[in-house]
Amino acid sequence: MDRLTALIQDKQNPTVVGLDPRPELLPSQLIEQARQRAAGSMARMGLDPKDPQQAQGEQAQAVWADHLARAYLRFNLAILEGVADLVPAVKPQIAMYEALGAWGIRAYTGTCRAAADRGLYVIGDVKRGDIGSTAEAYAAHLDGLPLPFAPGQAVDGPDRTGGRFPWYEDALTINVYLGSDGVEPFLQAAEHIQGDLFALVRTSNPSGSQIQELGLDTDSGGGTIYQRLGELVESWGRPSIGESGYSRLGAVVGATHPEDGALLRQAMPHTFFLVPGYGAQGGSAADVAPMFDRSGGGAVVNSSRGIIAAWRKDPDYSPQLSVQAALGMVTRDARQAAQAMKDDLNQAIKEAR
């Protein structure tokens, strides 16, 4: 976590922007432009966009997915233009892009590369979790493509380029339900590129308590499942503690559970926290303050809709604006929201120390 810690200190801002586009979060004129361009592409293919049967066929769906994905990327670039010099990190949620198939994946990798090119720390919110060769393949998100080899030459093991292509991520979120067998391949990949991981420990969703708050018997040490997970994550990451005092294996700890977060902070002194749930999900700056360490470090707080959809609260927005003007508003309002979040968090951290 040394690079992330350095970026947070440099920008004095423990904020990560969630780049999670959905059609309803984009200005209507950008969606309409995508529709018009899709209709033009269909016409050039000899398809009639006004024919219901043709418009609902696979070719038409592919064309629409392509142009909607392009709109996602353009929207994300407008967000990055506003926040790149202000925040240390971004966190694109891959599910929003996978919903558009291969075209969405191109928008995802394009977003990650654009963020990386601007010097931002990129957290791929992919929540992968598996064992053996499957985990090794998932870990390629961090560790790049398999090494090239001559025709007929055997490939021994999962050796990879260690490059950022094609994903351009610095860290991944992972699900550790399968235990250390499902963590080790990701840790090896992270070590190879000097990257990081964030394991799900105490999530921000309300129903997480159905499993995470289950009690353990005294023979297992007592406490709850999320507390035991925290102990395991702390121990699994211990060999990789860096100059920052934090290991490569961080923890996802939701802002909506401040008391639990405070307990985990005490129990996990070498584990960096990724904190979702601020803002739209109900978590406040005061809620997340206990998840930072005594020096005000050790955590980064995510906001998605609160920043990327800030334009929707702008009284100057109108559907009659040009696409360029609407995207300019997206840029401006995202920056203002990110600045307000920075100030809010820093004040709460200061008051809690």
C-alpha positions as CSV (number, residue, x, y, z in Angstrom):
1,M,0.0,0.0,0.0
2,D,3.0,2.3,-0.1
3,R,2.1,3.9,-3.4
4,L,-1.5,4.5,-2.4
5,T,-0.4,5.9,1.0
6,A,2.1,8.3,-0.8
7,L,-0.6,9.5,-3.2
8,I,-3.0,10.2,-0.3
9,Q,-0.4,12.1,1.6
10,D,0.6,14.1,-1.5
11,K,-2.9,15.2,-2.3
12,Q,-4.0,15.3,1.4
13,N,-7.1,13.5,0.3
14,P,-8.3,9.9,1.4
15,T,-10.9,9.8,-1.4
16,V,-11.4,7.2,-4.1
17,V,-14.0,7.9,-6.9
18,G,-16.1,5.0,-7.9
19,L,-16.4,5.0,-11.7
20,D,-19.7,3.0,-11.9
21,P,-21.6,4.3,-15.0
22,R,-25.2,3.3,-15.7
23,P,-27.5,4.8,-18.4
24,E,-29.5,6.8,-15.8
25,L,-26.3,8.4,-14.4
26,L,-25.4,9.8,-17.8
27,P,-26.8,13.1,-19.2
28,S,-29.7,12.4,-21.4
29,Q,-28.1,14.1,-24.4
30,L,-25.1,11.7,-24.2
31,I,-27.5,8.8,-24.3
32,E,-29.5,10.3,-27.2
33,Q,-26.3,10.9,-29.1
34,A,-25.4,7.2,-28.6
35,R,-28.8,6.2,-29.9
36,Q,-28.4,8.3,-33.0
37,R,-25.0,6.9,-33.7
38,A,-26.2,3.4,-33.2
39,A,-29.1,4.1,-35.6
40,G,-26.6,5.4,-38.1
41,S,-24.4,2.3,-37.7
42,M,-27.5,0.0,-38.2
43,A,-28.5,1.9,-41.3
44,R,-25.0,1.4,-42.8
45,M,-25.4,-2.3,-42.0
46,G,-28.6,-2.4,-44.0
47,L,-30.8,-2.7,-40.8
48,D,-33.8,-0.5,-40.2
49,P,-33.8,0.8,-36.6
50,K,-37.5,1.5,-36.9
51,D,-38.3,-2.1,-37.6
52,P,-39.1,-3.7,-34.2
53,Q,-37.8,-7.1,-35.3
54,Q,-34.5,-5.8,-36.7
55,A,-34.1,-3.4,-33.9
56,Q,-34.3,-6.2,-31.3
57,G,-32.0,-8.6,-33.1
58,E,-28.6,-9.6,-32.0
59,Q,-26.8,-7.3,-34.6
60,A,-28.8,-4.3,-33.3
61,Q,-28.1,-5.2,-29.7
62,A,-24.4,-5.5,-30.5
63,V,-24.4,-2.0,-32.1
64,W,-26.2,-0.5,-29.2
65,A,-23.9,-2.1,-26.6
66,D,-20.9,-0.7,-28.6
67,H,-22.2,2.8,-28.6
68,L,-23.4,2.8,-25.0
69,A,-20.0,1.6,-23.9
70,R,-18.4,4.4,-25.9
71,A,-20.7,6.8,-24.0
72,Y,-19.6,5.3,-20.7
73,L,-16.0,5.9,-21.6
74,R,-16.6,9.4,-22.7
75,F,-18.5,10.1,-19.4
76,N,-15.7,8.6,-17.4
77,L,-13.1,10.8,-19.2
78,A,-15.2,13.9,-18.2
79,I,-15.1,12.7,-14.6
80,L,-11.3,12.1,-14.7
81,E,-10.8,15.6,-16.2
82,G,-12.4,17.1,-13.1
83,V,-10.9,14.9,-10.4
84,A,-7.5,13.6,-11.6
85,D,-5.4,16.2,-9.9
86,L,-7.5,16.2,-6.7
87,V,-8.0,12.5,-5.7
88,P,-5.4,9.8,-5.4
89,A,-7.5,6.9,-6.7
90,V,-10.4,5.6,-8.7
91,K,-12.4,2.4,-8.4
92,P,-14.3,1.2,-11.5
93,Q,-16.8,-1.5,-10.8
94,I,-16.4,-4.1,-13.5
95,A,-20.0,-5.3,-13.3
96,M,-21.3,-2.1,-14.8
97,Y,-19.2,-2.7,-17.9
98,E,-19.6,-6.5,-18.1
99,A,-23.3,-5.9,-18.5
100,L,-22.4,-4.6,-22.0
101,G,-20.4,-7.7,-23.0
102,A,-17.1,-7.3,-24.8
103,W,-17.8,-3.7,-25.7
104,G,-18.2,-2.9,-22.0
105,I,-14.9,-4.6,-21.2
106,R,-13.2,-2.3,-23.7
107,A,-14.8,0.7,-21.9
108,Y,-13.5,-0.7,-18.6
109,T,-9.9,-1.2,-19.8
110,G,-10.0,2.2,-21.5
111,T,-11.2,3.8,-18.3
112,C,-8.5,2.1,-16.2
113,R,-5.8,3.1,-18.7
114,A,-6.9,6.7,-18.9
115,A,-6.8,6.8,-15.1
116,A,-3.4,5.2,-14.9
117,D,-2.1,7.6,-17.6
118,R,-3.1,10.5,-15.3
119,G,-1.1,9.0,-12.4
120,L,-4.1,7.7,-10.4
121,Y,-4.1,4.5,-8.4
122,V,-6.6,2.2,-10.0
123,I,-8.6,-0.3,-7.9
124,G,-10.3,-2.9,-10.0
125,D,-13.5,-3.7,-8.1
126,V,-13.8,-7.2,-9.5
127,K,-14.5,-9.2,-6.3
128,R,-12.9,-12.3,-7.6
129,G,-12.4,-15.4,-5.5
130,D,-11.4,-18.9,-6.5
131,I,-8.6,-21.5,-6.0
132,G,-5.9,-23.1,-8.1
133,S,-5.5,-22.4,-11.7
134,T,-8.7,-20.4,-11.8
135,A,-7.4,-18.0,-9.2
136,E,-4.2,-17.7,-11.1
137,A,-6.1,-16.8,-14.2
138,Y,-8.1,-14.2,-12.3
139,A,-4.9,-12.8,-10.9
140,A,-3.9,-11.9,-14.4
141,H,-5.9,-8.7,-13.8
142,L,-2.8,-7.6,-11.9
143,D,-0.1,-9.7,-13.5
144,G,-0.6,-9.2,-17.2
145,L,-0.7,-11.8,-20.0
146,P,1.1,-15.1,-20.1
147,L,4.7,-14.8,-21.2
148,P,5.1,-15.2,-25.0
149,F,6.8,-18.5,-26.1
150,A,8.0,-20.0,-29.3
151,P,5.7,-22.4,-31.2
152,G,5.9,-25.9,-29.7
153,Q,7.6,-24.7,-26.6
154,A,6.0,-25.9,-23.3
155,V,4.8,-23.3,-20.9
156,D,5.7,-24.3,-17.3
157,G,3.5,-22.6,-14.7
158,P,1.7,-19.3,-14.7
159,D,4.6,-17.1,-15.6
160,R,3.3,-13.7,-16.8
161,T,4.6,-10.5,-18.2
162,G,4.1,-8.6,-15.0
163,G,2.9,-5.8,-17.2
164,R,-0.2,-3.7,-16.8
165,F,-1.7,-4.6,-20.2
166,P,-4.6,-5.2,-20.7
167,W,-6.2,-4.2,-17.3
168,Y,-4.1,-1.3,-16.0
169,E,-5.1,-2.0,-12.4
170,D,-3.0,-1.4,-9.2
171,A,-5.2,-3.3,-6.9
172,L,-8.2,-5.7,-6.9
173,T,-11.0,-6.4,-4.6
174,I,-11.3,-10.1,-3.7
175,N,-13.6,-12.5,-1.9
176,V,-11.8,-14.7,0.6
177,Y,-14.6,-17.2,1.3
178,L,-12.4,-20.0,0.0
179,G,-9.6,-19.2,2.5
180,S,-5.9,-18.9,2.0
181,D,-6.0,-21.1,-1.1
182,G,-8.0,-18.4,-2.8
183,V,-5.8,-15.6,-1.5
184,E,-2.3,-16.8,-2.2
185,P,-2.4,-16.6,-6.1
186,F,-3.6,-13.0,-5.8
187,L,-0.9,-12.1,-3.3
188,Q,1.8,-13.6,-5.6
189,A,0.5,-11.6,-8.5
190,A,0.4,-8.4,-6.4
191,E,3.9,-9.0,-5.2
192,H,5.1,-9.4,-8.8
193,I,3.9,-6.0,-9.9
194,Q,4.1,-4.3,-6.4
195,G,0.3,-4.1,-6.4
196,D,-2.3,-4.6,-3.7
197,L,-5.6,-6.4,-2.8
198,F,-8.6,-5.5,-0.7
199,A,-10.5,-8.5,0.8
200,L,-14.1,-8.3,1.7
201,V,-14.3,-8.3,5.5
202,R,-17.3,-6.2,6.7
203,T,-19.4,-5.0,3.8
204,S,-21.7,-2.0,3.8
205,N,-24.9,-3.7,2.6
206,P,-27.5,-4.3,5.3
207,S,-27.9,-8.1,4.7
208,G,-24.2,-8.7,5.2
209,S,-25.0,-9.1,8.8
210,Q,-26.8,-12.4,8.0
211,I,-23.4,-14.0,7.7
212,Q,-20.8,-11.6,8.9
213,E,-22.3,-11.1,12.4
214,L,-22.8,-14.8,13.0
215,G,-21.1,-15.8,16.3
216,L,-18.3,-18.3,16.7
217,D,-18.2,-20.8,19.5
218,T,-15.6,-20.5,22.2
219,D,-13.6,-23.4,20.7
220,S,-13.1,-21.3,17.6
221,G,-12.0,-18.2,19.7
222,G,-15.4,-16.6,20.0
223,G,-16.4,-13.3,18.4
224,T,-18.0,-13.0,15.0
225,I,-17.2,-14.2,11.5
226,Y,-16.2,-10.7,10.3
227,Q,-13.8,-10.4,13.3
228,R,-12.3,-13.8,12.4
229,L,-12.0,-12.7,8.8
230,G,-10.2,-9.6,10.0
231,E,-7.7,-11.6,12.0
232,L,-7.0,-13.9,9.0
233,V,-6.6,-11.0,6.6
234,E,-4.2,-9.3,9.0
235,S,-2.1,-12.5,9.3
236,W,-2.2,-13.4,5.6
237,G,-0.9,-9.9,4.8
238,R,1.8,-9.7,7.5
239,P,4.7,-10.9,5.3
240,S,4.1,-8.1,2.8
241,I,4.2,-5.1,5.2
242,G,5.8,-2.2,3.4
243,E,7.4,1.1,4.4
244,S,4.0,2.6,5.1
245,G,3.4,0.0,7.8
246,Y,0.6,-1.6,5.8
247,S,0.6,-4.9,4.0
248,R,-0.4,-5.6,0.4
249,L,-3.6,-7.2,1.6
250,G,-6.2,-4.6,2.6
251,A,-9.7,-5.0,3.8
252,V,-13.1,-3.7,2.6
253,V,-14.9,-2.3,5.7
254,G,-18.2,-0.5,5.2
255,A,-18.9,3.0,6.4
256,T,-22.3,2.0,7.5
257,H,-20.9,-0.1,10.4
258,P,-18.7,2.5,12.3
259,E,-18.6,0.5,15.6
260,D,-17.4,-2.7,13.8
261,G,-14.9,-0.6,11.8
262,A,-13.4,0.8,15.0
263,L,-13.0,-2.7,16.4
264,L,-11.4,-3.9,13.2
265,R,-9.1,-0.9,13.1
266,Q,-7.7,-1.9,16.5
267,A,-7.4,-5.6,15.6
268,M,-5.8,-5.0,12.2
269,P,-3.0,-2.4,12.7
270,H,-1.2,-3.4,9.5
271,T,-4.2,-3.6,7.2
272,F,-5.3,-0.7,5.0
273,F,-9.0,-0.2,4.7
274,L,-11.1,0.5,1.6
275,V,-14.3,2.1,2.9
276,P,-17.4,2.0,0.8
277,G,-20.8,3.3,1.9
278,Y,-20.0,7.0,2.3
279,G,-22.7,9.4,1.0
280,A,-25.4,7.8,-1.0
281,Q,-25.4,4.6,1.1
282,G,-25.8,6.6,4.3
283,G,-22.3,6.6,5.8
284,S,-21.0,10.0,7.1
285,A,-17.5,11.3,7.6
286,A,-17.9,10.9,11.3
287,D,-18.8,7.2,10.7
288,V,-15.6,6.6,8.7
289,A,-13.2,8.6,11.0
290,P,-12.7,5.6,13.5
291,M,-11.4,3.5,10.5
292,F,-8.3,5.7,10.2
293,D,-5.2,5.1,12.3
294,R,-4.0,7.5,14.9
295,S,-2.0,9.6,12.4
296,G,-5.1,10.0,10.1
297,G,-3.9,7.4,7.6
298,G,-4.6,3.7,6.9
299,A,-7.9,4.1,4.9
300,V,-9.4,5.4,1.7
301,V,-13.1,6.2,1.4
302,N,-15.1,5.5,-1.7
303,S,-17.9,7.6,-3.2
304,S,-19.5,6.7,-6.5
305,R,-22.9,8.3,-7.2
306,G,-22.1,11.3,-4.9
307,I,-19.4,12.4,-7.3
308,I,-20.1,11.0,-10.7
309,A,-23.8,11.9,-10.5
310,A,-23.3,15.3,-8.9
311,W,-24.3,17.0,-12.1
312,R,-27.9,15.8,-11.6
313,K,-28.3,18.3,-8.7
314,D,-27.0,21.2,-10.7
315,P,-29.8,23.7,-11.3
316,D,-28.2,24.9,-14.5
317,Y,-28.6,21.5,-16.1
318,S,-31.0,21.3,-19.0
319,P,-31.7,18.5,-21.6
320,Q,-31.4,21.3,-24.2
321,L,-27.6,21.7,-23.5
322,S,-25.2,20.4,-26.1
323,V,-23.4,17.2,-25.3
324,Q,-20.2,19.1,-24.9
325,A,-21.8,21.6,-22.5
326,A,-23.4,18.7,-20.5
327,L,-20.1,16.9,-20.2
328,G,-18.4,20.2,-19.1
329,M,-21.0,20.3,-16.3
330,V,-20.3,16.7,-15.3
331,T,-16.6,17.7,-15.0
332,R,-17.2,20.8,-13.0
333,D,-19.7,19.2,-10.6
334,A,-17.7,16.1,-10.1
335,R,-14.7,18.2,-9.1
336,Q,-16.8,20.3,-6.7
337,A,-18.3,17.1,-5.1
338,A,-14.8,15.6,-4.7
339,Q,-13.5,18.7,-3.1
340,A,-16.4,18.8,-0.7
341,M,-15.8,15.2,0.2
342,K,-12.1,15.8,0.8
343,D,-12.9,18.7,3.1
344,D,-15.6,16.7,5.0
345,L,-13.3,13.7,5.6
346,N,-10.3,15.8,6.6
347,Q,-12.3,17.7,9.1
348,A,-13.8,14.6,10.6
349,I,-10.4,12.9,10.9
350,K,-9.0,15.9,12.5
351,E,-11.8,16.1,15.1
352,A,-11.4,12.4,15.9
353,R,-7.7,12.5,16.6
